[in-house]
Amino acid sequence: MTKLVLEELLRSAPVILDGAWGTQLQRRGLPVGGCPDEWNLSHPEKVEEVARAYVEAGSQIILTNTFGSNAVTLERYGLADRVEAINRAGVEISRRAAAGRAKVFASIGPSGVMLMMGDKTPDQLRMAFAVQAEALAQAGADGLVIETMSDPAEALLALEAAKATGLPVAVCMTFDSGKNRDRTMMGTTPEQAAEQLTAAGADVIGANCGAGPETYVQICRRLKSATDRPIWIKPNAGLPEVVNGQTIYRLSCDDFASFVPQLIDAGASFIGGCCGTTPEFIRAICRVLGR
């Protein structure tokens, strides 16, 4: 199944992904500091609006509102007992919105704890990711995306758990540190990440968040140089600025999309957006690609 889903998608590469979810939910009333994932249960119609907007904009893959739906993260909101319900609802919402027009790759984000600090053991994190991945798979996801990872050790635990489902798994690191913003927070280079994730069996390898498309062109090229796997790229709409307490991303959708040819030349097979991007950004990517 893994091979067939990816082969089908890659026949039309570059595959167009979706954009940001959190900022879209905030526009629909999600309070700052609220739990986005809980909206799968309390505001499913608003979550579905976000997913459908990306499908209508041209996304061939949409994600799910399950980025923080592991037990470790949900525990902070008093929702650790709702893991399966929240993940199941997240997939069902995106599948309704996709209506067969796009594939649904379910989102798995980091736990928010650092393994080196000893707050959780590797086994505890592996189990949290395993429960989430299995719930997403059982709900009918077409694939899984482990994203916004800074620590390769945590990414590898999540990958091990996700691969057990038999679904295709993409793993994306965030490169936002170092003098050239080409390291993860843990100091990992794109080449190191690609080599480790390839060896561990990731089906797709990529990068998301942390920087804008101009930075991610080189990140993409370096990832591609170190793996034979397809590359998944979702940059931010530039670097964030805080103005009057509001986070602003200044890169326009057309300026963002102007980097798409460079990303393709650098080896990207999957292209979308992360923080600050909207359905208009996806439409702009489609225009650049003549779709």
N, C-alpha and C positions, 0 to 999 in steps of 0.2 A: 504493500500500500504506500509506504514511504516513497519509494522510487516512482511510482505511477503519478502521485499527486505532484511531485516536483517536476517530473518530465513534462506533464501537461502544462504546468505554469510556465516553465522555461521555454516552451516552444514559442511563446510570444514575448520573450525577454527584450528589453527590460520590463519586469513586472512592476506595476504601479501599486504601491502600498497606500496606507491611509496617513493621516496627520495626527496632531495632538488630540488627546481626549480630556485631560484634566481641565485645561483652560476652556474647552467647549462646555463641559459640565458646569463650570463656575459661571459662565455666561447664562446658564439656565437656572441658576440659583443655588448651586452647591456652595455652602459657606467655606471660607478659608479655614483650614484646619479640620474640616469635616471629613468623613470617610467616603471617598468616591465609590468604593466597591459596594457599600451598603445600599447605594441607590439602585442597584440591580433588583433589590427587594421592595424598596419604598417608592422609587420613582422610575419604574422600568420604561415608561413611555418617553421620558426625557433622555434616558440612555439610548433608547432605540432611535430617537431623533438624530443623535450624534452619528451613530453607526450608519443610518440610512443616508445622511448627508454625504458621507464619504463614498458610499456605493454610487450615489447619483452623480458625484463629481468625477467618477471614473476609476476608483480604486478597484483593483482586481483581487486584493487581499485586504480584509479589514480585521482588526484585532478585537479583543473583548475588554470589557471594563473589569478586569480581574488582576491588574498589575500588583496590587497589595493584598490579594486574597489568599495568602498563606496564613497558617495559624499563628505564627510569630508576630506578624504585622497586625492581624485582626485582634489579637489579644490586647493590644494597646487601646482598642476601641470597645473592649468588652464583648467582642464578637467571635471569639475563638470557637464557640460551639456552632457557628453558622458557616463554617468553611465550605462544606459541600453544597449547601443551598445557594450561597453567593456565587460560587464558581459555576454551578449548573445553570443558574439564571443568566449569568453573563454570556455563556455560550448560546443559550436559547434566544436571548435578545438579539445578538449579532446574526444568528442564523435567520431569524425572522426578517431582519433588515436586509440581509444579503439576498434573500429570496431566490437563491440559485444563480444570482448574477456575479457573485464574488465568493471566494473561499474565505473561511473563518479560521484564522490562526490565533489561538488563545494566548493571552499575555501572562507571563510569569515574571514578576519583578524581584528585586533583592529583598532580603528579610529585614534589613535595617540594623542588623547587629554585626559586629566585627568578630570573626572567628578568633583572631589573635588576642582579643580581650577576654575570651573565655566565658562570655555571657551565655552562649549556647554551645553545645558540643557539635562536631560534624554530624554525628548520628541524629541529633535532634533536628538539625537543619535538613538533612537528607529526608527524614521522615515527613517534615512539614511540606517539602516540595513534592514528595511522592503522593501524599494525600491530595494536594492541589492538582497535580498533573493527572491523576487517575480520575478525579471528579470532572475535569475538563474533557478528558478523552471520552468518558462515559456519556457526557452530554452531547457529544457529536462534533467536536472540533475537528477540522481538517488537518491541523498541525499545531505546534506549540512554538512560542517565541519567548526565549529567556532573554530579557533585555535590561539595559541600564546597569550592567554589572561592572563593579570596580575591582572586585577581588576575584582573581582566577580560581581560587580554591572554592569559593562559594558557587561560582559559575559551573564548575565541574561537578559539584554535588547536585545542583539543579539539573544538569544535563544527564547525569546518571539516572536520576529519578524520572525525567521526562522520557528518556529512551525506552524505559520499561513499558511504556504505553504502546509502542510500535508505531506511533505517529512520527511524521517528519519533524525534526527539531532544528530551529535556528537559534544561535546564541550570539548575542550582541554585547560588546563591552562599551564602556563610556571612556573616551580619551579626552580628559579635560585638565591634565596636570603636567607639570614640567615646563621648562622655559618655552618650548614650542607647542605646548598643549598636545603632545603626542604620546602621553603616558596615561595609564589609568591612575587612580588615586594611590594604588599600591605600587606604582612604578613600572607596571608591565608595558612593554612596547607592543605595537601592532603585530610585529613578527612573532614575538613570544606567545601572544594570545592565540594567533592563528595556528601556530604549531601545536600548542597544548590542546586546543579545542578539536583540531583535526585528528590528533592521536586518540582523543577520547570519543570520537565518533559523531561529532556534530554534522548534520546534513548541510547546513548553511551557516556561514560565519559572517559576522558584521559588526557594525558600530552604530550607536544611536546616542542622541543627547550630547550635552557637553560643549558643543561648538557649532558654528555655522557651516554651510556647504563649502566655502572656500578652504577651510581647514580640512574638511573631510575628503576632499579630492586626493590629497596626499596620503591620508590615513587609509583610504580605499586602495590606493595603489600598493601600499606596503602590506596590507592584509592579503591582497591578491598574489603578491610575490611569494608568500609563505604557505599557500594552501592551494589545493586543486578543487576546493568546494566553492559553490556559488557565493557571491558577496552581497550582503544586505546592508543598505545604508539609509539612515534616517537622521539627518542633521536638524539642528534647531534653526529657527528663523533668525540667525545671528546670535550674538551674545546678549543676555538680558541686561536691562538697565532698570533701576528702581526710581520711579518718578512719583513724588507725592504718595509714597507707600504702595504704588502699583508697579507690578513687573511689566516692562514694556520690551517688545522685540521689534526692532526698527526695519528689518529687512523686508522689502515688499515681496509679494508672491511672484511677480515677474522677475525681479532680481534673483530670488531664490531659484526659480526654474531655469534661469540662464546658465546655471552651473551643471544642469543635467547632462549636456553633451560631454563635459569634462569628467563627470562621474562615470558615465558609460565607457569613455576612453580609458579610465583608470581601472575598469573591470567590474563595475557594479551590475549585478543582474536583477536586483530588487531595489527600488528607489521610492522613498516617501519622506515624511517630515516628522519631526518631534516637537518639542516645546515651541509655542508661538505660531505653529502652522495651523491652517484651517482648510476646509473644503476648497476654498479659492486657490490655495497653493496646489492642491491636487489637480484642479482644472488647469492651472498654469503649466504644470508638468505635462499634462495631456496635450496641451496646445503645442508645446515645444516638440513633442514626439509625433505630432500630426495625428493625434487620435481624437 
